[in-house]
Amino acid sequence: MSDDPLPPSHIDYRPQPEPPPGWPPPRTQRIQGLLAGSLLSLIVWPVAWKFGQQGATLAYIIIGMIALKVIASTVCIVSPRWRPMGAGILASMGVGFLIFFGTCSLTALRGI
């Protein structure tokens, strides 16, 4: 029994391969995701307040924006290569909420 060799280790300690050339670094992908999601919010929310004055229409737009960003970020996070982009899209949800509340207050002030 003492002559049996140890089982092979299943942990790979070798360095991971570098991303292919021309692929943006993770920080750049994260910033691209943040900017893309924020730009989408910057376009959608003013248009939603202008044309979606009925409560149901605005509710659909709110739910749709949240669902779109959650689905897009989940799809990106599943792939290791796109994970930083997904993190940026998730971070853009906070910026999107700020844009939403800013446009909401501007719309309320215009109505007064």
TAZI-V753479 format. One record per backbone hydrogen bond with DSSP energy under -1.0 kcal/mol. CO is the residue of the C=O (numbers start at 1). NH is the residue of the N-H. Records with the same first field share a line. If there is no record, write none. Layout:
# TAZI-V753479
CO = NH, NH
This chain:
# TAZI-V753479
1 = 4
20 = 23
25 = 29
26 = 30
27 = 31
28 = 32
29 = 33
30 = 34
31 = 35
32 = 36
33 = 37
34 = 38
35 = 39
36 = 40
37 = 41
38 = 42
39 = 43
40 = 44
41 = 45
43 = 47
44 = 48
45 = 49
46 = 50
47 = 51
48 = 52
54 = 58
55 = 59
56 = 60
57 = 61
58 = 62
59 = 63
60 = 64
61 = 65
62 = 66
63 = 67
64 = 68
65 = 69
66 = 70
67 = 71
68 = 72
69 = 73
70 = 74
71 = 75
72 = 76
73 = 77
74 = 78
82 = 86
83 = 87
84 = 88
85 = 89
86 = 90
87 = 91
88 = 92
90 = 93
91 = 95
92 = 96
93 = 97
94 = 98
95 = 99
96 = 100
97 = 101
98 = 102
99 = 103
100 = 104
101 = 105
102 = 106
103 = 107
104 = 108
105 = 109
106 = 110
107 = 111
